[in-house]
Amino acid sequence: MRREVENRNRGWTGPDLPRADFFQRLWALLIDIVLVAVGGGVSLAFALLPFPLLFGGYVFAMWQWKGTTVGGIIFNLQVVRLDGRPMDVATALVRTLVAFLSVVAAGLGFLWCLWDPEGQTWHDKVAGTVVVRVPKSTPLV
C-alpha cells in the first residue's frame, strides 16, 4: 500500500510506465533461475522434478510480496496489474500457474510478448498484468 501511495504522489501509476522488453525480462529470468538453482542446492540429477516447484514458489512469493523478483530488482522491472490495484495472492497465483503452462508449451507463452502490442506474455494476459520498467529512483526493495 505504501508503494502505491508513493507512486501516486510521483504522478505515475504502474500501467502507465514503459513496458519491459523481451531481453530485459529474459535476463531477469536467467538471474532468478541461477539464484534459485544455487540457493536451492539443486544438482543436475535432482533438478528435473523439484526445481519447477521450487522456482514456482519463489516467483509466486516474490510477485505477491514485492511485485518483482531479484532479477527484476536488478533490471528495475515490476509486475503491475492493469487496473492499477496492488498485486494480491490470487493474481500472483494465476500468473504463476499460467507461466508454468507457458513452459509446458515450449516457451511460446513467454515469446508471445515479442509480437503482443502491450508486450504481454500469456501469464500477463490471463492475470491482467504487465511488466514495466520503473524509474531508477524508485526503490523496489
C-alpha positions as CSV (number, residue, x, y, z in Angstrom):
1,M,0.0,0.0,0.0
2,R,2.8,2.4,0.9
3,R,4.4,1.8,-2.5
4,E,1.1,2.6,-4.3
5,V,0.7,5.9,-2.4
6,E,4.3,6.9,-3.2
7,N,3.8,6.1,-6.8
8,R,0.6,8.2,-7.0
9,N,2.4,11.1,-5.3
10,R,5.1,10.9,-8.1
11,G,2.3,11.3,-10.7
12,W,2.5,7.9,-12.3
13,T,0.9,4.6,-11.9
14,G,2.3,1.2,-12.9
15,P,0.3,0.5,-16.0
16,D,1.4,3.9,-17.4
17,L,5.1,3.1,-17.2
18,P,7.1,1.9,-20.2
19,R,6.9,-1.8,-20.8
20,A,9.9,-4.1,-20.2
21,D,11.2,-5.5,-23.4
22,F,11.8,-9.2,-24.0
23,F,15.5,-9.2,-23.4
24,Q,15.2,-7.3,-20.1
25,R,12.7,-9.9,-19.0
26,L,14.9,-12.7,-20.2
27,W,18.0,-11.5,-18.3
28,A,15.9,-11.1,-15.2
29,L,14.5,-14.6,-15.5
30,L,18.0,-16.1,-16.0
31,I,19.3,-14.3,-12.9
32,D,16.3,-15.7,-10.9
33,I,16.9,-19.3,-12.3
34,V,20.6,-19.2,-11.3
35,L,19.7,-17.7,-7.9
36,V,17.1,-20.4,-7.1
37,A,19.3,-23.2,-8.5
38,V,22.3,-22.1,-6.4
39,G,20.2,-21.2,-3.4
40,G,18.3,-24.4,-3.5
41,G,21.4,-26.5,-3.9
42,V,20.0,-28.1,-7.0
43,S,22.1,-30.7,-8.7
44,L,21.5,-31.8,-12.3
45,A,20.2,-35.2,-11.2
46,F,17.8,-33.6,-8.7
47,A,16.7,-30.6,-10.8
48,L,14.1,-32.1,-13.1
49,L,11.1,-32.6,-10.8
50,P,11.6,-30.4,-7.7
51,F,13.2,-27.3,-9.4
52,P,10.0,-26.2,-11.2
53,L,8.1,-26.4,-7.8
54,L,10.9,-24.5,-6.0
55,F,11.1,-21.9,-8.7
56,G,7.3,-21.5,-8.9
57,G,7.2,-21.0,-5.2
58,Y,9.9,-18.4,-5.4
59,V,8.3,-16.3,-8.2
60,F,4.8,-16.6,-6.6
61,A,6.1,-15.3,-3.2
62,M,8.2,-12.5,-4.8
63,W,5.4,-11.4,-7.1
64,Q,2.9,-11.3,-4.3
65,W,5.3,-9.7,-1.8
66,K,7.2,-7.2,-3.9
67,G,5.7,-7.3,-7.4
68,T,9.1,-8.3,-8.7
69,T,11.9,-10.8,-8.2
70,V,15.6,-10.4,-7.5
71,G,16.3,-10.4,-11.3
72,G,13.5,-7.8,-11.7
73,I,15.0,-5.6,-9.0
74,I,18.4,-5.7,-10.7
75,F,16.8,-4.6,-14.0
76,N,14.2,-2.2,-12.4
77,L,11.3,-4.3,-13.6
78,Q,8.0,-4.7,-11.8
79,V,4.8,-6.7,-12.4
80,V,1.8,-4.4,-12.1
81,R,-1.9,-5.0,-12.5
82,L,-3.6,-3.3,-15.4
83,D,-6.3,-2.0,-13.1
84,G,-3.7,-0.2,-11.0
85,R,-4.5,-2.1,-7.9
86,P,-1.8,-3.8,-5.8
87,M,-0.6,-7.3,-6.6
88,D,-2.6,-9.8,-4.5
89,V,-2.3,-13.5,-3.8
90,A,-4.9,-14.6,-6.4
91,T,-3.2,-12.6,-9.2
92,A,0.2,-13.9,-8.3
93,L,-1.1,-17.4,-8.1
94,V,-2.8,-17.2,-11.5
95,R,0.3,-15.6,-13.0
96,T,2.5,-18.4,-11.7
97,L,0.3,-21.2,-12.9
98,V,-0.1,-19.8,-16.4
99,A,3.7,-19.2,-16.5
100,F,4.1,-22.9,-15.8
101,L,1.8,-23.7,-18.8
102,S,3.9,-21.4,-20.9
103,V,6.9,-23.5,-20.1
104,V,5.0,-26.7,-20.9
105,A,4.1,-25.1,-24.3
106,A,7.8,-25.0,-25.3
107,G,8.1,-21.4,-24.1
108,L,5.5,-20.0,-26.6
109,G,3.7,-18.1,-23.8
110,F,6.9,-16.2,-23.0
111,L,7.7,-15.5,-26.6
112,W,4.2,-14.0,-27.0
113,C,5.4,-10.7,-25.7
114,L,7.6,-10.2,-28.8
115,W,4.5,-9.6,-31.0
116,D,1.9,-8.5,-28.5
117,P,1.2,-4.7,-28.8
118,E,1.3,-4.4,-25.0
119,G,4.3,-6.6,-24.5
120,Q,2.3,-9.2,-22.5
121,T,3.0,-12.9,-22.1
122,W,0.3,-15.4,-21.7
123,H,0.6,-15.2,-17.9
124,D,0.3,-11.4,-18.1
125,K,-2.8,-11.6,-20.3
126,V,-4.6,-14.1,-18.1
127,A,-3.6,-12.4,-14.8
128,G,-4.3,-8.9,-16.1
129,T,-0.7,-7.7,-15.6
130,V,2.1,-6.1,-17.4
131,V,5.9,-5.9,-16.6
132,V,7.1,-2.3,-16.6
133,R,10.4,-0.5,-16.2
134,V,10.3,1.7,-13.1
135,P,12.4,4.8,-12.7
136,K,15.8,4.1,-11.2
137,S,14.9,6.5,-8.4
138,T,12.1,4.2,-7.3
139,P,13.2,1.6,-4.7
140,L,11.9,-1.9,-5.3
141,V,13.5,-3.3,-2.2
